[in-house]
Amino acid sequence: MQSDVQGVVETSQDGFLGGRLVLRQPKKGYRAGMDAALLAAACDALPGQTVIEAGCGAGAALLSAAGRRADSRFVGVERDPEALALARANISDNGLGGRVEAIAGDISQKPSSLGLNPFDAALANPPFFDDPGAIRGPAPERAGAYMADDGLEAWTRFLLKAVREGGTITVIHRADRLADLLAQLGAGSGSFRIRPVLPFADEPAKRVLVRAVKTGKAPLVLLPALVLHDREGGKHTAEADAILRGEAALGWV
């Protein structure tokens, strides 16, 4: 039975993990898609571990990661009341309330001030822009998803504080922000592993997935790229399709 979110926002229902999850998202405003699916696929939490997602929105990445990692526990933090209501409804509708929750909070706060203990892993798909002059202004209902009020550094600072020593931080972002990610996360973490995400094999990466280990000391590793599409008319490459359907993980080796 679906949870009642009538009057909160007009929604559509969308399938993730090959239809094993059905999530409601706003018809207008930010709608999760490929980036959320890839972030969830990159989550490598072990059984019994705890995972936090900063800025979980309606819960697409949060619940997709939970669907992949059946023995881990997840907490999503979201500041927008409408998105938070949707996340909570989606958790309930998909029967994941026993090990997934969404709480009100902002990445400008310390995790401890939200009553959170250090996690084993953290996930985030931060807003892609922090300079309002860099793009045409997004529609008001999308602004929070595209513009980082306090810059990317506020997100990396929250993530570093959210995990224990030896915990992992996994972020998907624009490829041209890779240097910023490495510099900001490098203030308290290391052992970086980077996976470029290419739209086609003959085009530059548009996204990067970056995983860091808090206080990690291992050398940086640049992994083989994930190619999303081919030129033969298929919607996705076989590898990307298997990942998006939840039939394969996006590993870090």
C-alpha positions in Angstrom: 0.0 0.0 0.0 1.4 3.4 -1.0 2.2 6.0 1.6 0.1 9.2 1.3 2.1 12.1 0.0 -0.9 13.8 -1.8 -0.7 17.6 -1.6 3.1 17.5 -1.1 4.1 17.5 -4.8 2.8 16.1 -8.1 4.8 12.9 -8.8 5.4 10.2 -11.4 6.4 6.6 -10.7 9.8 5.4 -12.0 11.5 2.0 -12.0 15.0 1.4 -10.8 17.1 -1.7 -10.6 15.2 -3.3 -13.5 11.9 -2.4 -12.0 12.6 -4.1 -8.6 12.2 -0.6 -7.0 9.4 1.8 -7.9 10.0 5.3 -6.7 7.9 8.4 -6.9 9.7 11.5 -8.1 8.5 15.1 -8.7 7.1 15.6 -12.2 8.7 19.1 -12.1 12.1 19.8 -10.6 15.1 17.5 -10.2 14.5 13.9 -11.3 17.1 11.3 -10.5 18.4 9.1 -13.3 21.8 7.8 -14.5 24.0 9.6 -11.9 21.9 8.2 -9.0 22.0 4.7 -10.5 25.8 4.8 -10.9 26.3 6.1 -7.4 24.2 3.3 -6.0 26.1 0.8 -8.0 29.4 2.1 -6.7 28.4 1.6 -3.1 30.6 -1.3 -1.7 29.3 -1.4 1.9 29.9 -4.8 3.6 27.3 -6.8 5.5 26.5 -5.1 8.7 28.0 -1.8 7.8 26.2 1.6 7.9 25.9 4.0 5.0 24.9 7.7 4.8 23.8 9.6 1.7 24.2 13.4 1.9 21.4 15.1 0.0 19.3 12.0 -0.7 16.4 13.8 -2.5 13.5 11.5 -3.1 15.7 8.5 -2.3 16.7 7.1 -5.7 20.4 6.4 -5.0 19.7 5.7 -1.3 17.1 3.0 -2.0 18.9 1.6 -5.1 22.1 1.2 -2.9 20.0 -0.5 -0.2 18.4 -2.8 -2.8 21.9 -3.9 -3.8 23.3 -4.2 -0.3 20.6 -6.2 1.5 22.7 -6.6 4.7 23.7 -3.0 5.2 21.8 -0.1 6.9 21.3 3.3 5.3 20.5 6.8 6.4 19.6 9.6 4.0 19.9 13.3 4.9 17.7 15.8 3.1 16.9 19.5 3.7 14.0 20.0 1.3 10.7 19.0 3.0 9.0 17.9 -0.1 11.9 15.7 -1.2 12.2 14.3 2.3 8.5 13.4 2.4 8.9 11.5 -0.9 12.0 9.7 0.3 10.2 8.5 3.4 7.2 7.4 1.3 9.4 5.6 -1.1 11.2 3.8 1.8 7.8 2.7 3.1 6.3 1.7 -0.3 9.3 -0.5 -1.1 9.3 -2.2 2.3 12.7 -1.0 3.4 11.7 0.8 6.6 13.5 -1.8 8.7 17.0 -0.7 7.6 16.6 2.6 5.7 15.6 5.9 7.0 15.6 9.5 5.8 16.1 12.4 8.2 15.9 16.2 8.0 19.2 17.9 7.9 21.6 20.0 5.9 25.2 19.4 4.9 26.1 22.8 6.5 25.5 21.0 9.9 27.8 18.6 11.6 26.6 15.0 11.5 27.0 14.8 15.2 24.5 17.7 15.6 22.0 15.6 13.7 22.4 12.8 16.3 24.4 10.6 13.9 27.3 8.4 14.8 30.2 7.9 12.4 29.3 5.7 9.4 31.3 3.0 7.6 30.6 4.6 4.2 29.2 7.8 2.7 27.6 8.6 -0.7 26.9 11.8 -2.4 25.9 13.3 -5.8 26.6 17.0 -4.9 25.1 19.8 -7.0 27.2 20.3 -10.0 27.6 24.1 -9.8 28.5 26.6 -7.2 28.9 29.7 -9.3 25.5 31.1 -10.4 27.1 32.8 -13.3 28.4 29.5 -14.7 25.0 28.4 -16.1 21.6 29.8 -17.0 19.7 29.9 -13.8 17.8 26.6 -13.2 14.1 26.7 -12.5 13.4 27.5 -8.9 12.3 23.9 -8.2 15.6 22.6 -9.5 17.9 25.2 -7.9 18.8 23.2 -4.8 19.9 20.2 -6.9 22.1 22.1 -9.3 23.5 24.9 -7.2 25.7 24.2 -4.1 24.9 27.1 -1.7 28.2 26.9 0.1 30.2 25.3 -2.7 31.6 21.8 -3.2 33.8 22.2 -0.1 30.8 22.1 2.2 29.8 18.7 0.8 33.3 17.2 1.1 33.6 18.6 4.6 30.4 17.0 5.7 31.3 13.7 4.1 34.7 13.6 5.9 33.0 14.2 9.2 30.3 11.6 8.6 32.6 8.6 8.3 34.9 6.8 10.7 38.6 6.4 10.2 39.0 3.8 7.5 35.5 4.6 6.2 34.9 5.2 2.5 33.5 8.2 0.7 32.0 7.8 -2.8 31.1 10.8 -4.9 29.8 11.2 -8.5 30.5 14.5 -10.1 31.4 16.4 -13.2 34.7 15.2 -14.7 36.0 18.8 -14.8 35.7 19.0 -11.0 38.0 16.1 -10.4 40.9 18.2 -9.3 38.7 20.1 -6.8 37.4 16.8 -5.4 40.9 15.4 -4.9 42.1 18.5 -3.3 39.2 18.9 -0.9 38.9 15.2 0.1 42.6 14.9 0.3 42.6 17.1 3.4 41.4 14.1 5.4 41.5 11.1 3.2 43.5 9.2 0.6 43.7 5.8 -1.2 41.7 7.4 -4.1 40.2 5.2 -6.8 38.8 7.0 -9.8 36.5 5.6 -12.5 35.8 7.9 -15.5 32.3 7.6 -17.0 32.3 8.2 -20.8 29.1 8.8 -22.9 30.8 7.0 -25.8 34.2 5.2 -26.1 35.5 7.9 -28.4 34.4 10.9 -26.3 35.9 12.5 -23.1 34.5 11.6 -19.7 31.6 13.7 -18.6 31.4 12.2 -15.1 33.8 10.7 -12.6 33.1 8.4 -9.7 35.6 9.0 -6.9 36.1 6.8 -3.9 38.4 7.9 -1.0 39.3 6.2 2.3 39.3 8.5 5.4 43.0 8.6 6.5 43.9 6.3 3.7 47.5 6.3 2.5 47.5 4.0 -0.6 48.5 5.4 -4.0 45.8 6.8 -6.3 44.4 4.3 -8.8 42.8 5.3 -12.1 40.5 2.5 -13.1 39.1 1.5 -16.5 36.4 3.8 -17.7 32.7 2.9 -17.8 31.3 3.5 -21.3 27.6 4.2 -21.3 26.5 4.1 -24.9 27.7 2.5 -28.2 27.4 3.7 -31.7 25.4 0.6 -32.9 22.0 1.9 -32.0 21.6 0.3 -28.6 20.5 2.5 -25.7 23.4 1.4 -23.4 26.4 -0.8 -23.7 26.0 -4.3 -22.3 28.1 -3.4 -19.2 26.2 -0.2 -18.5 22.8 -2.0 -19.0 23.8 -4.7 -16.5 24.8 -2.1 -14.0 21.6 -0.1 -14.4 19.4 -3.1 -14.1 21.1 -4.1 -10.9 22.6 -7.3 -12.4 26.2 -6.1 -11.9 28.0 -3.8 -9.5 30.4 -1.0 -10.4 33.4 -2.3 -8.5 36.6 -0.6 -7.4 39.1 -3.2 -8.5 
